[in-house]
Amino acid sequence: MMNKKNLKMGPVGPEYMEQYNALLRYVFQVTDQELNSVGWKEKEIIRAKFPTMKRADVIGWFDDGTLVSQVAVYPMKVQIFGKTYSMGGLTGVGTYPEYTNMGLMHRLLEQALENMRKKKQYICYLYPYSIPYYRRKGWELISDKISYEIKDYQLPKKKWVSGDVRRVDTDSKELKDTYDRYAAHTHGAIIRDSLAWNEYWLWDRDDIMAAIYYNAQNEPDGYVIYWIENEVFHIKDMIFNNEEARTGLWNFVSAHFSMINQVEGDTYTDEPLAFLLEDAEIKEVISPYYMGRIVDFAAFVAEYPFKPDITEREWRFTLTDPVMECNQGAFLLKISREGKGWAERISQPCQDQISIQTMTTMLMGYKRPDYLARIGRLKAGEHIIDMLEDAIEQQTPYISDYF
């Protein structure tokens, strides 16, 4: 029987980088063959991760100096309906099997969330290895990924555009500038600094390529990141600021017609590709992608851009949270005519009820209040549902990153 008294929780410094990596590889069963398929060796991964880990908040449990359980939080920023939030990017979650069912991970997540709160990171993103597990801890789905396959004969015919497409290096400033222009007005997008870009490219192949669409004013309005293998054009990501940029980028993809027999790719918006193609009988698969979690509800809504209205709005409700005490209890949410929100605790009991999971997916725009009420996730009267429908912007998050 493992003696819990020997376990100590504390920060995981860079000197534990090899132990951190070994724990992840064991838990997720990453093999040498898988690493070699993307051109990695273990020492290279450690070197690549080292600058990122120096900036991260990493905590773990130690058994006599050996790291046995861990989480990492990256300091990131995201756009939420035009408002820039500091975000905690949760990753590196793992526990050796012999230390499971001891409550270690629950305590680490609780501490990680408290640390985020102190750093004013009021929203947290993660890529889930287990959706049910993270739902139990207060996270909820906030974005999707649509994977598609297009046969060569289904590719769109070339259309005239005023700009042009140019291939660039994947580490070029032009590519980063293109993303910055896109992310500045895209709900849910991560604002990528060097840490986020490092994670974005970490597991990609050496032969990955990029091409930018420049408009008539020579401004970058979109890009496609791709590679070609076995007569398949693989699209890692495609972004565009307008319809002309989208058309220009697909002109570029279609120009490879003689070299390929199929296009396979992923898109991270809520817009299926089929409707935009003349031959719409393509294969598309929608799968959940990222999860999110409000860390501190009152602090989050104080910065949240609700839609303006001609009157002030109020909502009294009970909020539940399986981990964060600051999010548990009865609240009064007030929204000013200008769309400024603030929440305060109240003592009287409330009939209306919502969980932090549902609150997160609702305020992030992934699921609408009316739908959440219909499936029993939001308990409130019709007038409150109507008010929330009017108060929350309609746009689902775009998240194409991986960390």
C-alpha positions in Angstrom: 0.0 0.0 0.0 1.4 3.4 -1.0 2.1 5.6 2.0 0.5 9.0 1.2 2.5 10.6 4.0 5.7 10.4 1.9 4.1 12.4 -0.9 4.8 16.1 -1.1 3.2 18.6 -3.5 5.4 21.4 -5.0 6.6 23.3 -8.0 8.3 21.3 -10.8 11.4 23.2 -11.9 13.4 22.8 -15.1 15.7 20.4 -13.3 12.8 17.9 -13.4 12.4 18.2 -17.2 13.5 14.6 -17.9 11.2 13.2 -15.2 8.3 15.4 -16.5 8.8 14.0 -20.1 9.2 10.4 -18.9 5.9 10.6 -17.0 4.1 11.9 -20.0 5.5 9.3 -22.3 4.6 6.5 -19.9 1.0 7.8 -19.3 0.2 8.4 -22.9 2.3 5.5 -24.2 4.3 7.5 -26.7 6.6 5.1 -28.5 10.0 5.7 -30.2 8.3 4.7 -33.5 5.7 7.5 -33.1 8.4 10.0 -32.2 10.5 8.9 -35.2 7.5 9.4 -37.5 7.7 13.1 -37.0 11.4 13.2 -36.9 11.9 13.5 -33.1 14.3 12.0 -30.6 13.6 12.3 -26.9 16.4 14.6 -26.2 15.2 16.9 -29.0 11.8 17.0 -27.4 13.2 18.0 -24.0 15.3 20.8 -25.7 12.2 22.0 -27.6 10.0 22.0 -24.5 12.6 23.6 -22.2 11.9 27.3 -23.1 8.2 26.7 -22.8 8.4 24.9 -19.5 10.5 27.7 -18.0 7.6 30.0 -18.5 4.9 27.5 -17.4 3.5 27.0 -13.9 4.2 23.4 -13.3 3.2 21.6 -10.1 3.4 18.0 -9.1 3.5 15.4 -6.4 6.9 13.9 -5.4 7.6 10.6 -3.7 11.0 10.9 -2.1 12.2 13.2 -4.8 10.6 11.3 -7.7 8.0 13.1 -9.7 4.8 10.9 -9.8 2.0 13.2 -10.7 2.0 16.6 -12.6 0.1 19.4 -14.4 1.4 22.4 -16.3 -0.3 25.7 -17.1 1.0 27.8 -19.9 0.4 31.6 -19.7 -1.6 32.5 -22.8 -4.0 35.1 -24.1 -7.3 34.6 -26.0 -9.9 36.7 -27.8 -13.4 36.4 -26.4 -15.9 38.5 -28.4 -13.3 41.1 -29.0 -12.0 41.2 -25.4 -8.5 40.0 -24.6 -8.3 37.6 -21.6 -5.3 36.1 -19.9 -5.8 32.3 -20.2 -4.3 29.4 -18.5 -3.5 26.6 -21.0 -3.7 23.3 -19.0 -1.5 20.5 -20.3 1.1 17.9 -19.2 -1.5 16.2 -17.0 -0.4 12.7 -15.8 -0.1 10.4 -12.9 1.7 7.0 -12.7 -0.9 4.2 -12.4 0.3 3.1 -9.0 -0.5 6.5 -7.6 -4.0 6.8 -9.0 -7.2 6.9 -6.9 -5.4 8.8 -4.2 -6.9 12.2 -5.0 -3.6 13.6 -6.2 -4.8 14.9 -9.5 -7.9 16.6 -8.0 -5.6 18.4 -5.5 -3.2 19.4 -8.3 -6.1 20.8 -10.5 -7.5 22.7 -7.5 -4.0 24.2 -6.9 -3.5 25.0 -10.6 -6.9 26.8 -10.7 -6.1 28.8 -7.6 -2.8 29.8 -9.2 -4.6 30.8 -12.3 -7.0 32.9 -10.3 -4.1 34.7 -8.5 -2.5 35.5 -11.9 -5.9 36.8 -13.2 -6.2 34.0 -15.7 -10.0 33.8 -15.5 -10.5 31.3 -18.3 -8.7 28.0 -18.9 -8.4 25.9 -22.1 -7.3 22.3 -22.4 -7.2 19.5 -25.0 -8.9 16.6 -23.2 -7.7 13.0 -23.1 -10.9 12.2 -21.3 -14.0 14.4 -21.8 -16.0 12.8 -18.9 -13.1 13.2 -16.5 -12.6 16.9 -17.1 -16.4 17.5 -17.1 -16.4 16.1 -13.6 -13.8 18.7 -12.7 -15.7 21.7 -14.1 -14.6 21.9 -17.8 -16.9 21.7 -20.8 -16.7 21.5 -24.5 -16.2 24.9 -26.3 -15.0 24.0 -29.8 -15.2 21.5 -32.6 -12.9 20.2 -35.3 -14.3 19.3 -38.7 -12.2 16.8 -40.7 -12.9 16.5 -44.4 -11.9 14.6 -47.5 -12.3 16.0 -51.0 -11.6 14.0 -54.2 -9.6 15.8 -56.9 -12.6 16.1 -59.2 -14.6 17.8 -56.4 -12.1 20.7 -56.0 -13.5 24.1 -56.7 -12.9 25.6 -60.1 -10.5 28.5 -60.3 -12.2 31.9 -59.8 -10.8 35.4 -60.3 -9.5 37.2 -57.2 -7.7 40.6 -57.0 -4.8 39.2 -54.9 -2.3 36.4 -55.1 -0.9 33.5 -53.1 2.8 33.2 -52.2 4.6 30.4 -50.5 6.5 31.4 -47.3 8.7 29.8 -44.7 6.8 28.4 -41.8 8.8 30.4 -39.3 8.4 33.7 -41.3 7.2 36.9 -39.7 4.7 37.2 -42.6 2.9 34.0 -41.5 2.7 35.2 -37.9 1.5 38.6 -39.0 -1.3 36.9 -41.0 -2.4 35.0 -38.0 -2.3 38.1 -35.8 -4.6 39.9 -38.2 -7.0 37.0 -38.2 -7.0 36.4 -34.4 -7.6 40.0 -33.6 -11.2 39.7 -34.7 -11.8 36.0 -34.2 -13.7 34.8 -31.1 -12.0 32.1 -29.1 -8.6 32.4 -30.9 -5.4 32.1 -29.0 -3.2 35.2 -29.4 0.1 33.4 -30.3 3.3 34.5 -28.7 6.6 32.5 -29.1 5.3 29.9 -26.5 2.1 29.3 -28.4 3.8 29.2 -31.8 6.3 26.7 -30.4 3.5 24.4 -29.3 1.7 24.9 -32.6 4.6 23.5 -34.6 6.0 21.0 -32.0 4.7 17.8 -33.5 4.7 18.7 -37.2 6.8 17.2 -39.9 9.9 18.8 -41.4 8.4 19.1 -44.8 5.3 21.1 -43.8 4.7 24.2 -45.9 2.8 27.5 -45.8 1.3 29.9 -48.4 -0.3 33.3 -47.7 -3.0 35.1 -49.7 -2.2 38.8 -50.1 -5.0 41.1 -51.1 -4.8 43.9 -53.8 -3.3 46.2 -51.1 -0.5 43.6 -50.5 -2.0 42.8 -47.0 -2.0 39.2 -45.7 -5.6 38.1 -45.5 -5.2 34.4 -44.9 -3.0 31.3 -45.1 -2.9 27.6 -45.7 -0.5 25.3 -43.9 -0.1 22.0 -45.6 2.1 19.1 -46.8 1.8 16.7 -49.7 2.3 12.9 -49.4 1.3 9.9 -51.4 -0.7 12.1 -53.8 -2.7 13.6 -50.9 -2.8 17.3 -50.2 -3.0 17.5 -46.4 -4.3 20.8 -44.9 -3.2 21.4 -41.3 -5.0 24.7 -41.1 -6.6 27.3 -43.4 -7.6 30.8 -42.2 -9.0 33.7 -44.1 -10.4 37.2 -43.3 -12.9 37.3 -46.1 -14.5 35.4 -49.0 -11.9 36.6 -51.5 -9.1 35.2 -49.4 -10.9 31.9 -49.0 -11.3 31.7 -52.8 -7.7 32.6 -53.5 -6.4 29.9 -51.1 -8.7 27.3 -52.7 -7.4 28.4 -56.1 -3.9 27.6 -54.8 -5.0 24.1 -53.5 -6.8 23.3 -56.8 -3.7 24.3 -58.7 -2.2 21.1 -57.4 -4.8 19.1 -59.3 -2.3 17.2 -61.5 -0.2 16.2 -58.5 -2.8 14.8 -56.1 -5.9 12.7 -56.1 -7.4 13.9 -52.8 -7.4 16.7 -50.3 -7.7 15.9 -46.6 -7.8 18.5 -43.9 -9.2 20.0 -40.7 -11.2 23.2 -40.1 -12.0 24.7 -36.7 -15.0 26.9 -37.5 -18.6 25.8 -37.1 -19.1 26.1 -40.9 -19.0 22.8 -42.8 -17.2 23.0 -46.1 -19.6 21.0 -48.2 -22.1 23.9 -48.8 -19.4 26.0 -50.3 -18.5 23.5 -52.9 -20.3 22.9 -56.2 -19.9 19.1 -55.7 -21.0 19.0 -52.0 -20.9 15.2 -51.6 -17.7 15.2 -49.6 -16.9 13.4 -46.4 -17.0 15.5 -43.3 -16.6 14.4 -39.7 -17.3 16.7 -36.7 -15.5 15.9 -33.5 -15.2 17.8 -30.2 -11.9 19.6 -29.9 -11.1 21.9 -27.0 -12.7 22.2 -23.5 -12.8 25.4 -21.4 -13.5 26.4 -17.9 -14.3 29.7 -16.2 -11.8 29.9 -13.3 -13.4 32.8 -11.3 -17.0 33.6 -12.4 -17.3 37.0 -10.9 -14.0 38.2 -12.3 -14.7 36.7 -15.7 -18.0 38.4 -16.2 -16.6 41.7 -15.0 -14.5 41.8 -18.2 -17.1 40.0 -20.4 -18.6 42.0 -23.3 -22.3 41.4 -23.1 -24.4 42.9 -25.9 -25.9 46.4 -25.1 -29.6 46.9 -24.6 -32.0 49.7 -23.9 -32.5 48.5 -20.3 -30.5 47.1 -17.4 -30.8 43.3 -16.9 -30.6 41.1 -13.8 -30.4 37.4 -13.1 -30.5 35.6 -9.7 -29.3 32.0 -9.8 -27.4 29.3 -7.9 -24.0 28.3 -9.5 -22.3 25.0 -8.8 -18.6 24.1 -9.2 -17.0 20.8 -8.2 -13.6 22.4 -7.4 -13.6 26.2 -7.0 -15.3 27.5 -3.9 -15.4 31.0 -5.3 -17.9 29.8 -7.9 -20.3 28.0 -5.5 -23.5 29.6 -4.2 -26.2 32.1 -5.1 -25.3 35.1 -7.3 -26.9 38.2 -8.7 -25.7 39.0 -12.2 -26.3 42.6 -13.4 -25.8 43.7 -17.0 -25.7 47.4 -17.7 -27.3 49.0 -20.8 -23.8 49.3 -22.2 -23.2 45.5 -21.8 -21.0 45.8 -18.7 -21.5 42.8 -16.3 -20.9 42.3 -12.7 -21.8 39.5 -10.3 -22.2 39.6 -6.5 -23.0 37.0 -4.0 -26.5 37.0 -2.4 -27.8 35.2 0.6 -31.3 34.4 -0.5 -32.0 31.0 -2.2 -32.6 31.0 -6.0 -34.7 28.7 -8.1 -32.6 29.2 -11.2 -29.6 26.8 -11.4 -26.6 26.4 -13.6 -23.2 24.6 -13.3 -19.9 26.2 -14.1 -19.6 23.8 -17.0 -22.8 25.0 -18.6 -22.0 28.6 -17.8 -18.7 28.3 -19.6 -20.1 26.7 -22.8 -22.9 29.3 -22.8 -20.7 32.4 -22.3 -18.2 31.1 -24.8 -20.9 30.8 -27.4 -20.5 27.1 -28.1 -24.1 26.3 -27.0 -27.0 28.8 -26.8 -29.1 29.4 -23.6 -32.3 28.2 -25.3 -30.7 24.9 -26.3 -29.1 24.4 -22.8 -32.5 25.0 -21.2 -34.2 22.5 -23.5 -31.8 19.7 -22.5 -32.1 20.5 -18.8 -28.6 22.0 -18.3 -30.0 25.5 -17.5 -32.9 25.9 -15.1 -34.5 29.3 -15.6 -37.8 30.9 -16.7 -38.5 31.9 -20.3 -37.9 35.6 -19.7 -34.4 34.8 -18.3 -33.6 32.5 -21.3 -34.8 35.3 -23.7 -32.7 37.8 -21.8 -29.6 35.6 -22.0 -30.2 34.9 -25.7 -30.2 38.7 -26.4 -27.2 39.4 -24.1 -24.7 36.8 -25.4 -23.1 37.2 -28.8 -23.7 34.5 -31.4 -20.4 33.1 -32.5 -18.7 29.8 -31.7 -15.0 29.7 -30.7 -12.2 29.1 -33.2 -9.3 27.2 -31.7 -6.8 25.5 -34.1 -3.9 25.2 -31.6 -2.6 22.1 -29.9 -0.8 22.1 -26.6 
